[in-house]
């Protein structure tokens, strides 16, 4: 039975198309987020706090990126970097003082404490059942 070059070529291309995303996924592996703790963070006299009920801390500044941790309402964070998207969304690279978790969070969910190292505004609560 003769071998058809066209069929063999299309079969090889089909396998390549299937294998290429797997190779790209291995090459795109990102390192785990860095976690820092120590007296410099714990004794920080100023900073920011989580003003929403919780903030998703992500590996990169995109809502499509995986969540690496959570910071609850009132937790102190330090902003170490800021990035503004082309559509104007502001992201901040933060370090959560209590846990040392590091990553990106939406800046609109952070606020300044009322006093240095003091509590922030009251955390939002769920609306009462009606």
N, C-alpha and C positions, 0 to 999 in steps of 0.2 A: 504494500500500500504506500503510495507516494506521500511524502511529508509536504504540507502546504506551508510555505514560508510566511504567508500572511496570517494564518491562524496561530502559528508559533509566536510571531511578533506580537500579536494582540494579546495572547495569553501572558507573555512576559510583561507587557506594559500594564495589564490588569493587576498582576501581582505586585508590580512596583508601586502602583497607585495605592494598593492596600497596605504595603509595608512602609511607605514614606511617612505617614502621620505617626506611626509607632516610633520611628527613628527620631523624628522631630520632638516628640514628647520626652524622650530620654534626654535629648540634648538641651531641652528647655527647663530642666529641673532646677528649682531655686533653693537656696539654702534656707534652713529654718530661721525664723526671726530671732534676733539676738535678745537676750534677757539680761538686764543689768540690775544689780541691787547694790546697796552700800550706803554709807553714812551721807554721802553728798546728796543722794536723792531723798533719803528719809528726812534729812534736816533742812530741806529746801525752804527758805523763808517766804517764798512767793510762788506763784504758779497759776495753773488753771485747774478747773474742776469740771467733771462731767455734769452738764446741766439738764440732760435728758434722762429718761428712766434707765437707759443703758446705751452704750456706744459699742458698735462692732469695731474691733481693731483688726485691720486687714493687712495682708502682706505687701500690697501695693496700693496706690491711690486710684482705685477703681471699684465700683460696686460689683463688678464681675469677678474680682479676685476673691480667693478664699478668706474666710474669717479665721484669724489665728487666736483670738481671745475676746473677752468681753470686759468692759469697765463699767461698773454700776454707778448709779446716781450719787453725786457727792464725792466720788473718789478724786484724789489729787493727781494731776498729770503734768508733765513738763513737755512743752512744745520744743522740738529740736530742729524742725524744718517745716517749710510751708510750700505748697504747690497749688497753682490756680489753673484749672482746666481751660481749654479754649472756649467753653461756654460759660465760664465764670464761677464754677464750683470750686470752693476753697477747701483744700485738704491740709491736714497738719500731721506731721510725723510726731508721734507722742511716745513718752515712756510713762507707764503707770507707776506711780511712786510706791504703792504698797507691794505690788507683785514683780515689778521690773519688766513687765511685758512691753515690747516695743513694736510699733507698727503705725499704719496710717488710719486716720479717722476724719470724718466730716467735721470741719471747723465750726459749723453752725450748731453742733451739739455740745460745744464746750463753752464755758463762761468763766469769768473772774470771780474769785471768792469775795465775800463782803469785807473781810479783813484778811491781812496776810496770814496764811496757814489756817484760816478760820473756815467755818462752814459756808457754803454757797446758799443761794436762794433755796427755799424748800423744793424738794423733788416733786415732779408732777405725779399725781395719783390718778388712778383709773376713775372714770366717772361713775357715780353711784348707779346701781340698777334701778330702772324705773318701772 
